[in-house]
Amino acid sequence: MPYKGGVQLLPETQRRPTLASYTSGNTYFYTGVAIGIAIIIIGAILGSYKANLKDSIASLDGQLQATEDSRDKDQETTLLNVAKQSKITKSLLANKLYWSQALGYVEQMTQSQVRLISMDADASKGTIGFHATADTYASVARQLAAFVAGTGVDDMAINSMQTTPQGVVEFSGTLQINTKTMLNK
């Protein structure tokens, strides 16, 4: 028979169980307690984070409301109208016809012996009508050749030509112009 501490143990007698005798049970118990504590700590941290986010949202809502209250709706409408008008003006200026440019080209093509009396321009047809005088028929021929060779002139037509009692030649005609070359910069 075995002895323990001076006491003889009987084979049919069982020892009283202690917590130390259940080592595998202790591991599960302590693991469960650790997980529970971790869940409580993480829950507290996430709760604090949620409260901070709600405070931030409330603060931003207040700032948005203050901004909305400080807006000047009339001034915003005026600024939007100005922006639209600016866009329209920009497109008009981009397509602006520069008659001064076309007249400059006609002036460069005009011969010194020819004097322009009147001009009539039509951008939609792309024409410039003219009435002029010259000292001789040769000057008229040189002028017509200058128009034909000129920049931006696609075609030319003579409407009338006659000699006046003063000895000058009056003539009129129409220049068919390239509007992109003569009128747009």
C-alpha positions in Angstrom: 0.0 0.0 0.0 1.2 3.4 -0.8 2.0 6.0 1.8 1.7 9.7 1.5 2.8 12.0 4.3 2.6 9.2 6.8 -1.0 8.3 5.7 -1.7 5.1 4.1 -4.0 5.4 1.1 -6.5 2.9 0.3 -6.9 1.8 -3.2 -10.6 2.4 -3.4 -10.4 5.9 -1.9 -10.2 8.8 -4.4 -8.3 11.9 -3.7 -10.2 15.1 -3.5 -9.9 17.1 -6.8 -8.2 20.6 -6.8 -8.0 23.3 -9.3 -4.4 22.6 -9.9 -5.3 19.0 -10.9 -7.3 20.4 -13.9 -4.5 22.1 -15.9 -6.2 21.7 -19.2 -9.4 23.3 -17.8 -7.4 26.2 -16.4 -5.9 27.0 -19.8 -9.4 27.3 -21.4 -10.7 29.3 -18.4 -7.8 31.8 -18.5 -8.0 32.1 -22.3 -11.8 32.8 -22.1 -11.2 35.4 -19.4 -8.4 37.1 -21.6 -10.7 37.1 -24.6 -13.5 38.6 -22.5 -11.3 41.3 -21.2 -10.0 42.1 -24.7 -13.6 42.3 -26.0 -14.5 44.7 -23.2 -11.4 46.9 -23.9 -11.9 46.9 -27.7 -15.6 47.7 -27.1 -14.7 50.7 -24.9 -12.1 51.9 -27.5 -14.6 51.6 -30.4 -17.3 53.3 -28.3 -15.0 56.2 -27.6 -14.1 56.4 -31.3 -17.8 56.4 -32.2 -18.4 59.3 -29.8 -15.5 61.3 -31.3 -16.9 60.7 -34.8 -20.3 61.9 -33.8 -18.8 65.0 -32.2 -16.9 65.7 -35.4 -20.0 65.2 -37.5 -21.9 67.6 -35.3 -19.1 70.2 -35.5 -19.0 69.9 -39.4 -22.8 70.1 -39.6 -22.6 73.3 -37.6 -19.9 74.8 -39.8 -21.9 73.9 -43.0 -25.0 75.5 -41.5 -23.0 78.6 -40.6 -21.6 78.8 -44.2 -25.1 78.3 -45.6 -26.4 81.1 -43.4 -23.6 83.5 -44.5 -24.1 83.0 -48.2 -25.4 86.0 -50.2 -27.8 84.4 -52.7 -28.2 87.6 -54.8 -24.4 88.0 -55.2 -24.1 84.3 -56.2 -26.9 84.8 -58.8 -25.1 87.9 -60.1 -21.8 86.0 -60.3 -23.4 83.1 -62.2 -24.9 85.5 -64.7 -21.6 87.3 -65.2 -19.9 83.9 -65.8 -22.5 83.0 -68.4 -22.2 86.4 -70.1 -18.4 86.1 -70.0 -18.7 82.7 -71.8 -21.0 84.2 -74.4 -18.8 87.2 -74.9 -15.7 85.0 -75.3 -17.4 83.0 -78.0 -18.5 86.2 -79.8 -15.0 87.6 -79.7 -13.6 84.3 -81.0 -15.9 84.6 -84.0 -15.6 88.4 -84.3 -15.2 89.7 -87.8 -12.3 92.1 -88.2 -13.4 94.4 -91.0 -10.4 96.6 -90.3 -8.2 93.7 -91.3 -10.1 93.1 -94.6 -10.0 96.8 -95.4 -6.2 96.8 -94.7 -5.8 94.0 -97.3 -7.9 96.0 -99.8 -5.8 99.1 -99.1 -2.6 97.1 -99.8 -4.0 95.9 -103.0 -5.2 99.3 -104.2 -2.9 100.9 -106.9 -1.7 104.5 -106.4 -3.5 105.6 -109.6 -6.9 104.2 -108.3 -9.1 106.0 -105.9 -11.9 104.1 -104.1 -15.1 106.1 -103.9 -17.3 103.7 -102.0 -17.3 100.2 -100.6 -20.1 97.8 -99.5 -19.3 94.7 -97.6 -21.5 91.7 -96.7 -20.0 89.1 -94.4 -22.8 86.6 -94.8 -22.2 86.5 -98.6 -18.4 87.0 -98.2 -18.4 89.9 -100.7 -17.0 93.4 -100.9 -18.5 95.7 -103.4 -16.5 98.7 -104.6 -16.9 101.8 -106.8 -13.6 103.4 -107.9 -12.0 105.8 -110.4 -8.6 105.5 -112.2 -6.7 107.7 -114.6 -6.5 105.2 -117.5 -7.8 101.8 -118.6 -4.3 100.5 -118.0 -4.5 101.5 -114.3 -7.9 99.7 -114.1 -6.3 96.6 -115.6 -3.4 96.8 -113.1 -5.9 97.2 -110.3 -8.0 94.2 -111.4 -4.8 92.1 -111.6 -3.8 93.3 -108.0 -7.3 92.2 -106.7 -7.0 88.8 -108.4 -3.5 88.2 -107.0 -4.4 89.7 -103.6 -4.5 87.8 -100.3 -7.9 86.4 -99.4 -9.7 87.3 -102.7 -11.2 84.2 -104.2 -12.9 85.7 -107.2 -13.7 89.1 -108.7 -16.5 90.4 -111.0 -16.7 93.8 -112.8 -20.1 95.3 -112.8 -19.5 98.4 -114.9 -16.8 100.5 -116.5 -17.1 103.9 -118.3 -15.2 107.0 -119.1 -16.4 110.3 -117.5 -16.4 113.7 -119.2 -13.5 114.6 -116.9 -11.3 112.0 -118.6 -11.2 109.4 -115.7 -12.4 105.9 -115.8 -15.1 104.9 -113.4 -15.6 101.2 -112.6 -17.3 99.1 -110.1 -17.2 95.4 -109.1 -17.5 92.8 -106.5 -14.7 90.9 -104.7 -15.6 87.4 -103.5 -13.4 87.1 -100.4 -12.2 84.2 -98.2 -13.8 85.3 -94.8 -11.4 83.1 -92.8 -8.4 84.8 -94.3 -9.7 88.4 -94.5 -12.0 88.7 -91.5 -10.7 86.4 -88.8 -7.5 86.8 -86.9 
